[in-house]
Amino acid sequence: MTPGHGHKEAAGGGPEGPPVDAVPGGNLYVIAAPSGAGKTSLVNALLAREPGIRLSVSYTTRPPRPGEIDGVHYRFVDEAGFAARKERGEFLEHAHVHGNWYATSATWLRREVSAGHDVLLEIDWQGAQQVRRLIGAAVSIFILPPSIASLRERLEKRGQDSPAVIARRIDAAREEMRHCAEFDYVIINQDFAAAVDDLAAIVRASRLRSAPQLTRCAQLLQALLAPPDPT
């Protein structure tokens, strides 16, 4: 849920350090998209279908907007609290965007993935780039709109931005979409139901990768590989 444009840094790590790779048993899904591509709607639909996936909630120093809930949309902290967490190495990556700080919690992510839970990060392409460098097993997915006209229409339907702001968002979207080839998977959100199916298919396939699958099925594997009972 970290926003798009600003200075991105990978966290330096505290005594434990950030997770340098996903621990077998849990999967980390990193989803990025330009504004207006329908990422949030797709993520919400996926989470409704796959309730076992836990959504990572970013920290931010900006004040809550109307309707935003602490711990659901963001974890709202003041600058002193943010700086203290940063100093302790709690963040996987952090960014200063439009005068506010945003960050992904490495502490929470490490704990959840180590426990075998699947975690999803909604993040911009720059943050995704940092995460992929630190967590090689992360599954990265980029959402594309079917056309610039469709992107403009979705932004206009929101009714939140002026024509000038929408034009800037589209210019920014073009820059973001240039990075789609850096991701493991690309989904074109032309038909919403089909895009949700595609997203769910990626989740199902990643869960069958040998490392997490064999960790989850360790007892079964032990039984299958045990030498025959001599009696």
C-alpha positions in Angstrom: 0.0 0.0 0.0 3.0 2.2 -0.4 2.3 5.0 -2.9 4.1 5.6 -6.1 6.7 8.4 -6.6 9.5 9.3 -4.3 12.8 8.3 -3.0 13.0 4.6 -2.2 15.6 3.0 0.1 16.0 -0.6 1.2 16.1 -0.9 5.0 19.6 -1.5 6.4 18.4 -4.0 9.0 18.7 -4.2 12.8 20.1 -7.0 14.9 18.0 -9.6 13.1 18.2 -7.8 9.7 15.5 -7.8 7.1 14.5 -11.1 5.7 17.0 -11.9 2.9 14.8 -14.7 1.5 11.3 -16.0 1.9 11.2 -18.8 4.4 9.9 -22.0 2.8 6.3 -22.6 4.0 5.0 -19.1 3.4 4.8 -17.2 0.1 5.3 -13.5 -0.4 3.3 -11.9 -3.2 4.3 -8.5 -4.4 1.7 -6.7 -6.6 2.2 -3.4 -8.4 0.2 -1.4 -10.9 -0.2 2.2 -12.1 -3.0 4.2 -10.5 -6.3 3.3 -12.1 -5.4 -0.2 -13.2 -7.7 -1.8 -10.7 -5.1 -3.2 -8.4 -6.9 -2.7 -5.1 -10.2 -4.1 -6.5 -8.3 -7.2 -7.7 -6.5 -7.6 -4.4 -9.7 -7.4 -2.4 -11.3 -10.0 -4.7 -8.3 -12.3 -4.3 -8.3 -11.9 -0.5 -12.1 -12.7 -0.4 -11.4 -15.9 -2.4 -8.2 -16.8 -0.6 -8.7 -15.8 3.1 -5.5 -17.5 4.1 -3.4 -14.6 2.5 -2.5 -11.9 4.9 -2.3 -8.3 3.6 0.8 -6.3 4.7 -0.2 -2.9 5.9 2.3 -0.1 5.4 3.4 2.4 8.0 3.0 6.1 7.2 3.5 9.4 8.9 0.7 11.2 7.0 -2.6 11.8 8.9 -5.5 9.5 8.2 -7.9 10.5 5.5 -11.7 10.4 6.1 -12.8 6.7 6.3 -9.3 5.3 6.8 -8.8 2.9 9.7 -5.5 2.5 11.5 -4.2 -1.0 11.0 -6.5 -1.6 8.0 -5.5 1.0 5.4 -2.2 2.0 7.0 -0.4 2.0 10.3 -0.4 5.6 11.2 2.6 6.8 13.3 4.2 10.1 14.0 7.6 11.0 12.7 9.4 10.2 15.9 7.8 6.7 16.0 8.6 6.1 12.4 12.3 7.2 12.9 12.6 4.9 15.9 11.3 1.9 14.0 13.6 2.8 11.1 16.6 3.0 13.4 15.8 -0.4 14.9 15.8 -1.9 11.4 12.2 -2.8 11.4 11.5 -1.8 7.8 12.1 -3.8 4.7 12.0 -0.6 2.6 11.0 3.0 3.2 10.2 6.0 1.1 9.7 9.8 1.5 6.8 10.7 -0.8 5.2 14.1 -1.0 6.4 15.1 2.5 5.5 11.9 4.3 7.2 8.7 5.1 6.0 5.2 4.1 7.5 1.8 4.9 6.9 -1.9 4.8 7.4 -3.7 8.1 10.2 -6.4 7.8 9.6 -7.5 11.4 5.9 -8.4 10.8 6.7 -9.8 7.3 9.5 -12.1 8.6 7.3 -13.3 11.5 4.3 -14.1 9.2 6.3 -15.8 6.4 8.4 -17.8 9.0 5.1 -19.1 10.5 4.1 -20.4 7.0 1.6 -17.7 6.2 1.1 -16.3 2.8 1.6 -12.5 2.7 0.6 -10.0 0.0 2.3 -6.6 -0.5 0.5 -3.9 -2.5 3.4 -1.6 -3.4 4.7 0.6 -6.2 7.3 -0.7 -8.7 10.2 1.0 -6.9 9.3 -0.7 -3.6 8.8 -4.0 -5.5 12.3 -3.7 -6.9 13.8 -3.3 -3.4 11.8 -6.3 -2.1 12.9 -8.5 -4.9 16.5 -7.7 -4.2 16.1 -8.6 -0.6 13.7 -11.5 -0.9 14.6 -13.6 -3.9 11.7 -16.0 -3.5 9.0 -13.3 -3.6 6.4 -13.7 -6.4 6.0 -10.4 -8.2 3.0 -9.5 -10.3 2.3 -6.4 -12.3 -1.3 -5.3 -13.3 -1.7 -3.6 -16.6 -4.8 -1.7 -17.9 -6.1 -2.8 -21.3 -5.5 0.7 -22.8 -4.6 4.3 -21.9 -8.2 5.2 -22.7 -9.4 2.7 -20.1 -7.0 4.0 -17.6 -8.1 7.6 -18.1 -11.8 6.5 -17.9 -11.2 4.8 -14.6 -9.4 7.8 -13.1 -12.2 10.1 -14.3 -14.9 7.9 -12.8 -13.3 8.2 -9.4 -14.2 11.9 -9.4 -11.3 12.7 -7.1 -8.9 14.5 -9.4 -8.8 17.5 -11.7 -8.1 17.0 -15.4 -4.5 18.3 -14.8 -3.9 15.8 -12.0 -5.3 12.9 -14.2 -3.0 13.9 -17.0 0.0 13.8 -14.6 -1.2 10.4 -13.3 -1.3 9.0 -16.8 2.2 10.3 -17.5 3.4 8.6 -14.3 1.5 5.4 -15.3 3.4 5.3 -18.6 6.7 5.5 -16.6 5.6 2.8 -14.2 4.4 0.4 -16.9 7.8 0.5 -18.5 9.0 -1.7 -15.6 6.4 -4.4 -16.0 8.9 -6.8 -17.6 10.9 -6.8 -14.3 8.0 -8.8 -12.7 7.5 -12.5 -12.7 3.9 -12.2 -14.0 1.9 -9.6 -15.9 -1.9 -9.6 -15.8 -4.0 -7.4 -18.1 -7.1 -6.2 -16.3 -9.4 -6.1 -19.3 -12.1 -8.5 -17.9 -12.2 -8.2 -14.1 -13.4 -11.8 -13.4 -10.7 -13.2 -15.7 -8.0 -11.1 -14.1 -9.1 -12.4 -10.6 -8.9 -15.9 -12.0 -5.4 -15.2 -13.3 -4.3 -13.8 -10.0 -5.7 -16.9 -8.1 -4.0 -19.2 -10.6 -0.6 -17.6 -9.8 -1.3 -18.1 -6.1 -2.2 -21.7 -6.5 0.9 -22.4 -8.7 3.3 -20.7 -6.3 2.0 -22.8 -3.4 3.1 -25.9 -5.3 6.7 -24.8 -5.7 8.9 -27.5 -4.2 10.4 -25.5 -1.2 7.2 -24.3 0.4 5.3 -27.5 -0.6 7.9 -29.9 0.9 8.1 -27.8 4.1 4.3 -27.9 4.6 4.3 -31.7 3.8 7.4 -32.5 5.8 5.7 -35.3 7.8 4.3 -36.9 4.6 7.7 -36.7 2.9 9.4 -38.3 5.9 6.9 -41.1 5.9 7.3 -41.6 2.1 11.1 -41.7 2.3 11.4 -43.8 5.4 13.1 -47.2 5.0 10.8 -50.2 4.9 10.0 -51.8 8.3 12.2 -54.9 8.4 9.4 -56.7 10.3 
